[in-house]
Amino acid sequence: MYSMEEFKKSRLYKGMQRMAKEEGRQEGIKEAKLLAVPMFLELGLTVEEIAQRLDLTVEQVQKAAQNNE
């Protein structure tokens, strides 16, 4: 049986840690894009243009716009 310290040194733990960091980074990027939606709408871009430029779906942009109203 591994102790917690031994487990933290294992390749399995380090791999899980890297995956979690990458998932968190991707979530942060998506959140930043969604927070930018209202600004782009104020600049006059259409929902479709925003979705294309930010690599989001039209539905994601519409939802972000509704959440900001």
N, CA, C, O and CB atoms as a CASP TS submission, in Angstrom:
PFRMAT TS
TARGET T0000
AUTHOR 0000-0000-0000
METHOD Language model
MODEL 1
PARENT N/A
ATOM      1  N   MET     1       0.842  -1.184   0.000  1.00  0.00           N
ATOM      2  CA  MET     1       0.000   0.000   0.000  1.00  0.00           C
ATOM      3  C   MET     1       0.884   1.244   0.000  1.00  0.00           C
ATOM      4  O   MET     1       1.859   1.329   0.746  1.00  0.00           O
ATOM      5  CB  MET     1      -0.956   0.000   1.220  1.00  0.00           C
ATOM      6  N   TYR     2       0.530   2.197  -0.842  1.00  0.00           N
ATOM      7  CA  TYR     2       1.265   3.454  -0.933  1.00  0.00           C
ATOM      8  C   TYR     2       0.858   4.400   0.195  1.00  0.00           C
ATOM      9  O   TYR     2      -0.303   4.446   0.602  1.00  0.00           O
ATOM     10  CB  TYR     2       1.026   4.118  -2.296  1.00  0.00           C
ATOM     11  N   SER     3       1.829   5.144   0.682  1.00  0.00           N
ATOM     12  CA  SER     3       1.486   6.253   1.572  1.00  0.00           C
ATOM     13  C   SER     3       1.090   7.425   0.671  1.00  0.00           C
ATOM     14  O   SER     3       1.336   7.387  -0.535  1.00  0.00           O
ATOM     15  CB  SER     3       2.696   6.636   2.544  1.00  0.00           C
ATOM     16  N   MET     4       0.493   8.438   1.231  1.00  0.00           N
ATOM     17  CA  MET     4       0.076   9.597   0.440  1.00  0.00           C
ATOM     18  C   MET     4       1.284  10.254  -0.223  1.00  0.00           C
ATOM     19  O   MET     4       1.208  10.658  -1.384  1.00  0.00           O
ATOM     20  CB  MET     4      -0.669  10.619   1.324  1.00  0.00           C
ATOM     21  N   GLU     5       2.369  10.362   0.484  1.00  0.00           N
ATOM     22  CA  GLU     5       3.579  10.972  -0.082  1.00  0.00           C
ATOM     23  C   GLU     5       4.122  10.149  -1.244  1.00  0.00           C
ATOM     24  O   GLU     5       4.556  10.714  -2.248  1.00  0.00           O
ATOM     25  CB  GLU     5       4.657  11.123   0.997  1.00  0.00           C
ATOM     26  N   GLU     6       4.105   8.837  -1.125  1.00  0.00           N
ATOM     27  CA  GLU     6       4.562   7.974  -2.210  1.00  0.00           C
ATOM     28  C   GLU     6       3.638   8.094  -3.420  1.00  0.00           C
ATOM     29  O   GLU     6       4.092   8.136  -4.563  1.00  0.00           O
ATOM     30  CB  GLU     6       4.636   6.513  -1.740  1.00  0.00           C
ATOM     31  N   PHE     7       2.344   8.147  -3.148  1.00  0.00           N
ATOM     32  CA  PHE     7       1.377   8.281  -4.233  1.00  0.00           C
ATOM     33  C   PHE     7       1.584   9.602  -4.978  1.00  0.00           C
ATOM     34  O   PHE     7       1.501   9.637  -6.206  1.00  0.00           O
ATOM     35  CB  PHE     7      -0.062   8.194  -3.686  1.00  0.00           C
ATOM     36  N   LYS     8       1.850  10.681  -4.251  1.00  0.00           N
ATOM     37  CA  LYS     8       2.053  11.983  -4.877  1.00  0.00           C
ATOM     38  C   LYS     8       3.295  12.009  -5.771  1.00  0.00           C
ATOM     39  O   LYS     8       3.406  12.865  -6.648  1.00  0.00           O
ATOM     40  CB  LYS     8       2.166  13.054  -3.809  1.00  0.00           C
ATOM     41  N   LYS     9       4.206  11.099  -5.561  1.00  0.00           N
ATOM     42  CA  LYS     9       5.410  11.016  -6.380  1.00  0.00           C
ATOM     43  C   LYS     9       5.223  10.089  -7.588  1.00  0.00           C
ATOM     44  O   LYS     9       6.094  10.015  -8.455  1.00  0.00           O
ATOM     45  CB  LYS     9       6.580  10.533  -5.532  1.00  0.00           C
ATOM     46  N   SER    10       4.101   9.390  -7.643  1.00  0.00           N
ATOM     47  CA  SER    10       3.881   8.399  -8.700  1.00  0.00           C
ATOM     48  C   SER    10       3.546   9.066 -10.038  1.00  0.00           C
ATOM     49  O   SER    10       3.079  10.205 -10.080  1.00  0.00           O
ATOM     50  CB  SER    10       2.755   7.441  -8.297  1.00  0.00           C
ATOM     51  N   ARG    11       3.794   8.333 -11.128  1.00  0.00           N
ATOM     52  CA  ARG    11       3.455   8.821 -12.467  1.00  0.00           C
ATOM     53  C   ARG    11       1.949   8.983 -12.615  1.00  0.00           C
ATOM     54  O   ARG    11       1.489   9.910 -13.280  1.00  0.00           O
ATOM     55  CB  ARG    11       3.992   7.866 -13.543  1.00  0.00           C
ATOM     56  N   LEU    12       1.183   8.094 -12.005  1.00  0.00           N
ATOM     57  CA  LEU    12      -0.268   8.178 -12.070  1.00  0.00           C
ATOM     58  C   LEU    12      -0.750   9.506 -11.494  1.00  0.00           C
ATOM     59  O   LEU    12      -1.539  10.212 -12.123  1.00  0.00           O
ATOM     60  CB  LEU    12      -0.909   7.001 -11.319  1.00  0.00           C
ATOM     61  N   TYR    13      -0.281   9.838 -10.314  1.00  0.00           N
ATOM     62  CA  TYR    13      -0.689  11.079  -9.656  1.00  0.00           C
ATOM     63  C   TYR    13      -0.269  12.286 -10.484  1.00  0.00           C
ATOM     64  O   TYR    13      -1.054  13.214 -10.676  1.00  0.00           O
ATOM     65  CB  TYR    13      -0.089  11.168  -8.244  1.00  0.00           C
ATOM     66  N   LYS    14       0.966  12.275 -10.973  1.00  0.00           N
ATOM     67  CA  LYS    14       1.462  13.403 -11.761  1.00  0.00           C
ATOM     68  C   LYS    14       0.679  13.550 -13.061  1.00  0.00           C
ATOM     69  O   LYS    14       0.408  14.665 -13.507  1.00  0.00           O
ATOM     70  CB  LYS    14       2.954  13.228 -12.063  1.00  0.00           C
ATOM     71  N   GLY    15       0.319  12.422 -13.667  1.00  0.00           N
ATOM     72  CA  GLY    15      -0.494  12.475 -14.877  1.00  0.00           C
ATOM     73  C   GLY    15      -1.879  13.034 -14.610  1.00  0.00           C
ATOM     74  O   GLY    15      -2.394  13.840 -15.386  1.00  0.00           O
ATOM     75  N   MET    16      -2.477  12.605 -13.515  1.00  0.00           N
ATOM     76  CA  MET    16      -3.794  13.120 -13.137  1.00  0.00           C
ATOM     77  C   MET    16      -3.719  14.611 -12.846  1.00  0.00           C
ATOM     78  O   MET    16      -4.631  15.363 -13.189  1.00  0.00           O
ATOM     79  CB  MET    16      -4.341  12.366 -11.912  1.00  0.00           C
ATOM     80  N   GLN    17      -2.652  15.027 -12.227  1.00  0.00           N
ATOM     81  CA  GLN    17      -2.463  16.438 -11.899  1.00  0.00           C
ATOM     82  C   GLN    17      -2.332  17.276 -13.173  1.00  0.00           C
ATOM     83  O   GLN    17      -2.916  18.354 -13.276  1.00  0.00           O
ATOM     84  CB  GLN    17      -1.218  16.622 -11.009  1.00  0.00           C
ATOM     85  N   ARG    18      -1.560  16.773 -14.144  1.00  0.00           N
ATOM     86  CA  ARG    18      -1.405  17.496 -15.419  1.00  0.00           C
ATOM     87  C   ARG    18      -2.744  17.609 -16.143  1.00  0.00           C
ATOM     88  O   ARG    18      -3.080  18.662 -16.685  1.00  0.00           O
ATOM     89  CB  ARG    18      -0.372  16.784 -16.327  1.00  0.00           C
ATOM     90  N   MET    19      -3.502  16.518 -16.145  1.00  0.00           N
ATOM     91  CA  MET    19      -4.802  16.542 -16.810  1.00  0.00           C
ATOM     92  C   MET    19      -5.742  17.539 -16.141  1.00  0.00           C
ATOM     93  O   MET    19      -6.458  18.273 -16.823  1.00  0.00           O
ATOM     94  CB  MET    19      -5.429  15.146 -16.807  1.00  0.00           C
ATOM     95  N   ALA    20      -5.742  17.568 -14.837  1.00  0.00           N
ATOM     96  CA  ALA    20      -6.614  18.493 -14.107  1.00  0.00           C
ATOM     97  C   ALA    20      -6.228  19.937 -14.386  1.00  0.00           C
ATOM     98  O   ALA    20      -7.097  20.795 -14.544  1.00  0.00           O
ATOM     99  CB  ALA    20      -6.553  18.214 -12.598  1.00  0.00           C
ATOM    100  N   LYS    21      -4.931  20.211 -14.448  1.00  0.00           N
ATOM    101  CA  LYS    21      -4.471  21.573 -14.751  1.00  0.00           C
ATOM    102  C   LYS    21      -4.903  21.989 -16.153  1.00  0.00           C
ATOM    103  O   LYS    21      -5.356  23.115 -16.359  1.00  0.00           O
ATOM    104  CB  LYS    21      -2.936  21.670 -14.620  1.00  0.00           C
ATOM    105  N   GLU    22      -4.764  21.082 -17.114  1.00  0.00           N
ATOM    106  CA  GLU    22      -5.154  21.389 -18.492  1.00  0.00           C
ATOM    107  C   GLU    22      -6.654  21.626 -18.587  1.00  0.00           C
ATOM    108  O   GLU    22      -7.089  22.556 -19.266  1.00  0.00           O
ATOM    109  CB  GLU    22      -4.737  20.253 -19.438  1.00  0.00           C
ATOM    110  N   GLU    23      -7.448  20.802 -17.918  1.00  0.00           N
ATOM    111  CA  GLU    23      -8.900  20.996 -17.917  1.00  0.00           C
ATOM    112  C   GLU    23      -9.258  22.341 -17.300  1.00  0.00           C
ATOM    113  O   GLU    23     -10.133  23.045 -17.804  1.00  0.00           O
ATOM    114  CB  GLU    23      -9.600  19.857 -17.154  1.00  0.00           C
ATOM    115  N   GLY    24      -8.592  22.696 -16.221  1.00  0.00           N
ATOM    116  CA  GLY    24      -8.838  23.982 -15.579  1.00  0.00           C
ATOM    117  C   GLY    24      -8.461  25.143 -16.473  1.00  0.00           C
ATOM    118  O   GLY    24      -9.155  26.159 -16.514  1.00  0.00           O
ATOM    119  N   ARG    25      -7.367  24.995 -17.185  1.00  0.00           N
ATOM    120  CA  ARG    25      -6.909  26.044 -18.103  1.00  0.00           C
ATOM    121  C   ARG    25      -7.925  26.220 -19.230  1.00  0.00           C
ATOM    122  O   ARG    25      -8.265  27.347 -19.588  1.00  0.00           O
ATOM    123  CB  ARG    25      -5.504  25.701 -18.682  1.00  0.00           C
ATOM    124  N   GLN    26      -8.407  25.115 -19.787  1.00  0.00           N
ATOM    125  CA  GLN    26      -9.392  25.185 -20.859  1.00  0.00           C
ATOM    126  C   GLN    26     -10.699  25.824 -20.367  1.00  0.00           C
ATOM    127  O   GLN    26     -11.314  26.610 -21.088  1.00  0.00           O
ATOM    128  CB  GLN    26      -9.664  23.780 -21.420  1.00  0.00           C
ATOM    129  N   GLU    27     -11.116  25.490 -19.157  1.00  0.00           N
ATOM    130  CA  GLU    27     -12.324  26.089 -18.583  1.00  0.00           C
ATOM    131  C   GLU    27     -12.138  27.594 -18.423  1.00  0.00           C
ATOM    132  O   GLU    27     -13.051  28.371 -18.703  1.00  0.00           O
ATOM    133  CB  GLU    27     -12.663  25.441 -17.219  1.00  0.00           C
ATOM    134  N   GLY    28     -10.955  28.002 -17.971  1.00  0.00           N
ATOM    135  CA  GLY    28     -10.672  29.433 -17.807  1.00  0.00           C
ATOM    136  C   GLY    28     -10.716  30.187 -19.123  1.00  0.00           C
ATOM    137  O   GLY    28     -11.229  31.304 -19.188  1.00  0.00           O
ATOM    138  N   ILE    29     -10.182  29.582 -20.165  1.00  0.00           N
ATOM    139  CA  ILE    29     -10.207  30.198 -21.488  1.00  0.00           C
ATOM    140  C   ILE    29     -11.647  30.356 -21.968  1.00  0.00           C
ATOM    141  O   ILE    29     -12.024  31.408 -22.484  1.00  0.00           O
ATOM    142  CB  ILE    29      -9.391  29.359 -22.496  1.00  0.00           C
ATOM    143  N   LYS    30     -12.444  29.312 -21.796  1.00  0.00           N
ATOM    144  CA  LYS    30     -13.844  29.373 -22.218  1.00  0.00           C
ATOM    145  C   LYS    30     -14.591  30.448 -21.437  1.00  0.00           C
ATOM    146  O   LYS    30     -15.371  31.207 -22.012  1.00  0.00           O
ATOM    147  CB  LYS    30     -14.528  28.005 -22.030  1.00  0.00           C
ATOM    148  N   GLU    31     -14.357  30.516 -20.137  1.00  0.00           N
ATOM    149  CA  GLU    31     -15.022  31.514 -19.297  1.00  0.00           C
ATOM    150  C   GLU    31     -14.652  32.927 -19.747  1.00  0.00           C
ATOM    151  O   GLU    31     -15.514  33.804 -19.788  1.00  0.00           O
ATOM    152  CB  GLU    31     -14.646  31.311 -17.813  1.00  0.00           C
ATOM    153  N   ALA    32     -13.397  33.155 -20.079  1.00  0.00           N
ATOM    154  CA  ALA    32     -12.959  34.470 -20.550  1.00  0.00           C
ATOM    155  C   ALA    32     -13.655  34.836 -21.861  1.00  0.00           C
ATOM    156  O   ALA    32     -14.062  35.982 -22.055  1.00  0.00           O
ATOM    157  CB  ALA    32     -11.429  34.493 -20.737  1.00  0.00           C
ATOM    158  N   LYS    33     -13.789  33.866 -22.748  1.00  0.00           N
ATOM    159  CA  LYS    33     -14.480  34.117 -24.012  1.00  0.00           C
ATOM    160  C   LYS    33     -15.934  34.497 -23.756  1.00  0.00           C
ATOM    161  O   LYS    33     -16.451  35.437 -24.361  1.00  0.00           O
ATOM    162  CB  LYS    33     -14.404  32.880 -24.929  1.00  0.00           C
ATOM    163  N   LEU    34     -16.591  33.769 -22.863  1.00  0.00           N
ATOM    164  CA  LEU    34     -17.998  34.046 -22.571  1.00  0.00           C
ATOM    165  C   LEU    34     -18.173  35.416 -21.919  1.00  0.00           C
ATOM    166  O   LEU    34     -19.172  36.094 -22.160  1.00  0.00           O
ATOM    167  CB  LEU    34     -18.575  32.957 -21.661  1.00  0.00           C
ATOM    168  N   LEU    35     -17.213  35.824 -21.102  1.00  0.00           N
ATOM    169  CA  LEU    35     -17.289  37.144 -20.475  1.00  0.00           C
ATOM    170  C   LEU    35     -17.088  38.266 -21.490  1.00  0.00           C
ATOM    171  O   LEU    35     -17.527  39.393 -21.261  1.00  0.00           O
ATOM    172  CB  LEU    35     -16.251  37.257 -19.366  1.00  0.00           C
ATOM    173  N   ALA    36     -16.432  37.970 -22.604  1.00  0.00           N
ATOM    174  CA  ALA    36     -16.192  38.975 -23.638  1.00  0.00           C
ATOM    175  C   ALA    36     -17.404  39.183 -24.545  1.00  0.00           C
ATOM    176  O   ALA    36     -17.470  40.184 -25.259  1.00  0.00           O
ATOM    177  CB  ALA    36     -14.995  38.577 -24.474  1.00  0.00           C
ATOM    178  N   VAL    37     -18.347  38.270 -24.530  1.00  0.00           N
ATOM    179  CA  VAL    37     -19.505  38.336 -25.435  1.00  0.00           C
ATOM    180  C   VAL    37     -20.251  39.669 -25.333  1.00  0.00           C
ATOM    181  O   VAL    37     -20.485  40.292 -26.368  1.00  0.00           O
ATOM    182  CB  VAL    37     -20.466  37.191 -25.132  1.00  0.00           C
ATOM    183  N   PRO    38     -20.633  40.134 -24.151  1.00  0.00           N
ATOM    184  CA  PRO    38     -21.374  41.404 -24.089  1.00  0.00           C
ATOM    185  C   PRO    38     -20.606  42.579 -24.701  1.00  0.00           C
ATOM    186  O   PRO    38     -21.206  43.451 -25.332  1.00  0.00           O
ATOM    187  CB  PRO    38     -21.713  41.727 -22.646  1.00  0.00           C
ATOM    188  N   MET    39     -19.307  42.603 -24.521  1.00  0.00           N
ATOM    189  CA  MET    39     -18.494  43.681 -25.091  1.00  0.00           C
ATOM    190  C   MET    39     -18.572  43.652 -26.620  1.00  0.00           C
ATOM    191  O   MET    39     -18.733  44.690 -27.261  1.00  0.00           O
ATOM    192  CB  MET    39     -17.020  43.559 -24.624  1.00  0.00           C
ATOM    193  N   PHE    40     -18.459  42.468 -27.186  1.00  0.00           N
ATOM    194  CA  PHE    40     -18.528  42.352 -28.645  1.00  0.00           C
ATOM    195  C   PHE    40     -19.915  42.713 -29.165  1.00  0.00           C
ATOM    196  O   PHE    40     -20.041  43.298 -30.241  1.00  0.00           O
ATOM    197  CB  PHE    40     -18.159  40.934 -29.084  1.00  0.00           C
ATOM    198  N   LEU    41     -20.954  42.367 -28.410  1.00  0.00           N
ATOM    199  CA  LEU    41     -22.305  42.754 -28.811  1.00  0.00           C
ATOM    200  C   LEU    41     -22.446  44.273 -28.798  1.00  0.00           C
ATOM    201  O   LEU    41     -23.068  44.844 -29.694  1.00  0.00           O
ATOM    202  CB  LEU    41     -23.354  42.109 -27.881  1.00  0.00           C
ATOM    203  N   GLU    42     -21.877  44.927 -27.800  1.00  0.00           N
ATOM    204  CA  GLU    42     -21.918  46.390 -27.721  1.00  0.00           C
ATOM    205  C   GLU    42     -21.186  47.031 -28.892  1.00  0.00           C
ATOM    206  O   GLU    42     -21.546  48.122 -29.334  1.00  0.00           O
ATOM    207  CB  GLU    42     -21.309  46.869 -26.402  1.00  0.00           C
ATOM    208  N   LEU    43     -20.159  46.353 -29.394  1.00  0.00           N
ATOM    209  CA  LEU    43     -19.412  46.864 -30.542  1.00  0.00           C
ATOM    210  C   LEU    43     -20.145  46.638 -31.862  1.00  0.00           C
ATOM    211  O   LEU    43     -19.701  47.096 -32.915  1.00  0.00           O
ATOM    212  CB  LEU    43     -18.048  46.213 -30.600  1.00  0.00           C
ATOM    213  N   GLY    44     -21.271  45.926 -31.796  1.00  0.00           N
ATOM    214  CA  GLY    44     -22.096  45.741 -32.976  1.00  0.00           C
ATOM    215  C   GLY    44     -21.894  44.434 -33.723  1.00  0.00           C
ATOM    216  O   GLY    44     -22.462  44.253 -34.800  1.00  0.00           O
ATOM    217  N   LEU    45     -21.102  43.519 -33.182  1.00  0.00           N
ATOM    218  CA  LEU    45     -20.935  42.227 -33.844  1.00  0.00           C
ATOM    219  C   LEU    45     -22.188  41.390 -33.658  1.00  0.00           C
ATOM    220  O   LEU    45     -22.878  41.504 -32.645  1.00  0.00           O
ATOM    221  CB  LEU    45     -19.699  41.481 -33.296  1.00  0.00           C
ATOM    222  N   THR    46     -22.473  40.558 -34.629  1.00  0.00           N
ATOM    223  CA  THR    46     -23.625  39.670 -34.514  1.00  0.00           C
ATOM    224  C   THR    46     -23.240  38.449 -33.680  1.00  0.00           C
ATOM    225  O   THR    46     -22.060  38.170 -33.464  1.00  0.00           O
ATOM    226  CB  THR    46     -24.138  39.240 -35.920  1.00  0.00           C
ATOM    227  N   VAL    47     -24.252  37.739 -33.222  1.00  0.00           N
ATOM    228  CA  VAL    47     -24.023  36.517 -32.446  1.00  0.00           C
ATOM    229  C   VAL    47     -23.197  35.526 -33.269  1.00  0.00           C
ATOM    230  O   VAL    47     -22.293  34.870 -32.751  1.00  0.00           O
ATOM    231  CB  VAL    47     -25.375  35.875 -32.016  1.00  0.00           C
ATOM    232  N   GLU    48     -23.520  35.432 -34.546  1.00  0.00           N
ATOM    233  CA  GLU    48     -22.802  34.500 -35.421  1.00  0.00           C
ATOM    234  C   GLU    48     -21.334  34.903 -35.578  1.00  0.00           C
ATOM    235  O   GLU    48     -20.451  34.046 -35.567  1.00  0.00           O
ATOM    236  CB  GLU    48     -23.479  34.436 -36.798  1.00  0.00           C
ATOM    237  N   GLU    49     -21.071  36.204 -35.725  1.00  0.00           N
ATOM    238  CA  GLU    49     -19.689  36.679 -35.860  1.00  0.00           C
ATOM    239  C   GLU    49     -18.890  36.400 -34.588  1.00  0.00           C
ATOM    240  O   GLU    49     -17.738  35.969 -34.641  1.00  0.00           O
ATOM    241  CB  GLU    49     -19.666  38.188 -36.177  1.00  0.00           C
ATOM    242  N   ILE    50     -19.518  36.652 -33.460  1.00  0.00           N
ATOM    243  CA  ILE    50     -18.844  36.408 -32.178  1.00  0.00           C
ATOM    244  C   ILE    50     -18.528  34.930 -32.025  1.00  0.00           C
ATOM    245  O   ILE    50     -17.418  34.562 -31.641  1.00  0.00           O
ATOM    246  CB  ILE    50     -19.713  36.893 -30.997  1.00  0.00           C
ATOM    247  N   ALA    51     -19.498  34.093 -32.323  1.00  0.00           N
ATOM    248  CA  ALA    51     -19.297  32.651 -32.204  1.00  0.00           C
ATOM    249  C   ALA    51     -18.133  32.198 -33.087  1.00  0.00           C
ATOM    250  O   ALA    51     -17.284  31.418 -32.656  1.00  0.00           O
ATOM    251  CB  ALA    51     -20.586  31.893 -32.586  1.00  0.00           C
ATOM    252  N   GLN    52     -18.102  32.684 -34.295  1.00  0.00           N
ATOM    253  CA  GLN    52     -17.037  32.287 -35.221  1.00  0.00           C
ATOM    254  C   GLN    52     -15.672  32.778 -34.737  1.00  0.00           C
ATOM    255  O   GLN    52     -14.704  32.017 -34.744  1.00  0.00           O
ATOM    256  CB  GLN    52     -17.322  32.835 -36.629  1.00  0.00           C
ATOM    257  N   ARG    53     -15.591  34.023 -34.324  1.00  0.00           N
ATOM    258  CA  ARG    53     -14.301  34.602 -33.927  1.00  0.00           C
ATOM    259  C   ARG    53     -13.770  34.041 -32.613  1.00  0.00           C
ATOM    260  O   ARG    53     -12.558  33.948 -32.417  1.00  0.00           O
ATOM    261  CB  ARG    53     -14.429  36.100 -33.810  1.00  0.00           C
ATOM    262  N   LEU    54     -14.682  33.665 -31.708  1.00  0.00           N
ATOM    263  CA  LEU    54     -14.251  33.128 -30.416  1.00  0.00           C
ATOM    264  C   LEU    54     -14.264  31.604 -30.371  1.00  0.00           C
ATOM    265  O   LEU    54     -13.965  31.006 -29.338  1.00  0.00           O
ATOM    266  CB  LEU    54     -15.133  33.669 -29.319  1.00  0.00           C
ATOM    267  N   ASP    55     -14.608  30.983 -31.487  1.00  0.00           N
ATOM    268  CA  ASP    55     -14.663  29.517 -31.569  1.00  0.00           C
ATOM    269  C   ASP    55     -15.627  28.950 -30.522  1.00  0.00           C
ATOM    270  O   ASP    55     -15.308  28.016 -29.786  1.00  0.00           O
ATOM    271  CB  ASP    55     -13.251  28.911 -31.377  1.00  0.00           C
ATOM    272  N   LEU    56     -16.817  29.556 -30.486  1.00  0.00           N
ATOM    273  CA  LEU    56     -17.897  29.102 -29.614  1.00  0.00           C
ATOM    274  C   LEU    56     -19.085  28.747 -30.491  1.00  0.00           C
ATOM    275  O   LEU    56     -19.113  29.085 -31.674  1.00  0.00           O
ATOM    276  CB  LEU    56     -18.280  30.191 -28.552  1.00  0.00           C
ATOM    277  N   THR    57     -20.063  28.068 -29.912  1.00  0.00           N
ATOM    278  CA  THR    57     -21.286  27.809 -30.659  1.00  0.00           C
ATOM    279  C   THR    57     -22.200  29.030 -30.540  1.00  0.00           C
ATOM    280  O   THR    57     -22.080  29.834 -29.616  1.00  0.00           O
ATOM    281  CB  THR    57     -22.000  26.519 -30.141  1.00  0.00           C
ATOM    282  N   VAL    58     -23.107  29.142 -31.494  1.00  0.00           N
ATOM    283  CA  VAL    58     -24.088  30.228 -31.454  1.00  0.00           C
ATOM    284  C   VAL    58     -24.895  30.138 -30.161  1.00  0.00           C
ATOM    285  O   VAL    58     -25.223  31.156 -29.553  1.00  0.00           O
ATOM    286  CB  VAL    58     -25.028  30.174 -32.693  1.00  0.00           C
ATOM    287  N   GLU    59     -25.211  28.920 -29.751  1.00  0.00           N
ATOM    288  CA  GLU    59     -25.982  28.727 -28.516  1.00  0.00           C
ATOM    289  C   GLU    59     -25.219  29.227 -27.294  1.00  0.00           C
ATOM    290  O   GLU    59     -25.810  29.831 -26.399  1.00  0.00           O
ATOM    291  CB  GLU    59     -26.335  27.250 -28.336  1.00  0.00           C
ATOM    292  N   GLN    60     -23.920  28.980 -27.250  1.00  0.00           N
ATOM    293  CA  GLN    60     -23.117  29.454 -26.116  1.00  0.00           C
ATOM    294  C   GLN    60     -23.110  30.988 -26.060  1.00  0.00           C
ATOM    295  O   GLN    60     -23.217  31.580 -24.986  1.00  0.00           O
ATOM    296  CB  GLN    60     -21.666  28.915 -26.219  1.00  0.00           C
ATOM    297  N   VAL    61     -22.982  31.613 -27.222  1.00  0.00           N
ATOM    298  CA  VAL    61     -22.973  33.087 -27.289  1.00  0.00           C
ATOM    299  C   VAL    61     -24.331  33.635 -26.882  1.00  0.00           C
ATOM    300  O   VAL    61     -24.405  34.602 -26.124  1.00  0.00           O
ATOM    301  CB  VAL    61     -22.605  33.577 -28.717  1.00  0.00           C
ATOM    302  N   GLN    62     -25.406  33.030 -27.375  1.00  0.00           N
ATOM    303  CA  GLN    62     -26.754  33.498 -27.008  1.00  0.00           C
ATOM    304  C   GLN    62     -26.978  33.375 -25.508  1.00  0.00           C
ATOM    305  O   GLN    62     -27.539  34.280 -24.890  1.00  0.00           O
ATOM    306  CB  GLN    62     -27.833  32.699 -27.769  1.00  0.00           C
ATOM    307  N   LYS    63     -26.552  32.278 -24.925  1.00  0.00           N
ATOM    308  CA  LYS    63     -26.722  32.076 -23.483  1.00  0.00           C
ATOM    309  C   LYS    63     -25.922  33.110 -22.698  1.00  0.00           C
ATOM    310  O   LYS    63     -26.414  33.657 -21.711  1.00  0.00           O
ATOM    311  CB  LYS    63     -26.291  30.653 -23.081  1.00  0.00           C
ATOM    312  N   ALA    64     -24.694  33.378 -23.130  1.00  0.00           N
ATOM    313  CA  ALA    64     -23.861  34.383 -22.449  1.00  0.00           C
ATOM    314  C   ALA    64     -24.499  35.756 -22.548  1.00  0.00           C
ATOM    315  O   ALA    64     -24.459  36.537 -21.597  1.00  0.00           O
ATOM    316  CB  ALA    64     -22.441  34.416 -23.049  1.00  0.00           C
ATOM    317  N   ALA    65     -25.083  36.048 -23.694  1.00  0.00           N
ATOM    318  CA  ALA    65     -25.752  37.342 -23.880  1.00  0.00           C
ATOM    319  C   ALA    65     -26.970  37.453 -22.972  1.00  0.00           C
ATOM    320  O   ALA    65     -27.212  38.509 -22.387  1.00  0.00           O
ATOM    321  CB  ALA    65     -26.169  37.531 -25.351  1.00  0.00           C
ATOM    322  N   GLN    66     -27.739  36.373 -22.849  1.00  0.00           N
ATOM    323  CA  GLN    66     -28.921  36.382 -21.989  1.00  0.00           C
ATOM    324  C   GLN    66     -28.543  36.508 -20.527  1.00  0.00           C
ATOM    325  O   GLN    66     -29.237  37.177 -19.761  1.00  0.00           O
ATOM    326  CB  GLN    66     -29.742  35.121 -22.203  1.00  0.00           C
ATOM    327  N   ASN    67     -27.458  35.877 -20.134  1.00  0.00           N
ATOM    328  CA  ASN    67     -27.028  35.922 -18.736  1.00  0.00           C
ATOM    329  C   ASN    67     -26.562  37.317 -18.342  1.00  0.00           C
ATOM    330  O   ASN    67     -26.523  37.647 -17.157  1.00  0.00           O
ATOM    331  CB  ASN    67     -25.910  34.911 -18.491  1.00  0.00           C
ATOM    332  N   ASN    68     -26.213  38.126 -19.313  1.00  0.00           N
ATOM    333  CA  ASN    68     -25.714  39.465 -19.022  1.00  0.00           C
ATOM    334  C   ASN    68     -26.823  40.513 -18.999  1.00  0.00           C
ATOM    335  O   ASN    68     -26.592  41.645 -18.573  1.00  0.00           O
ATOM    336  CB  ASN    68     -24.671  39.853 -20.040  1.00  0.00           C
ATOM    337  N   GLU    69     -28.005  40.158 -19.444  1.00  0.00           N
ATOM    338  CA  GLU    69     -29.114  41.141 -19.489  1.00  0.00           C
ATOM    339  C   GLU    69     -29.627  41.490 -18.123  1.00  0.00           C
ATOM    340  O   GLU    69     -30.549  42.295 -17.997  1.00  0.00           O
ATOM    341  CB  GLU    69     -30.258  40.614 -20.321  1.00  0.00           C
TER
END
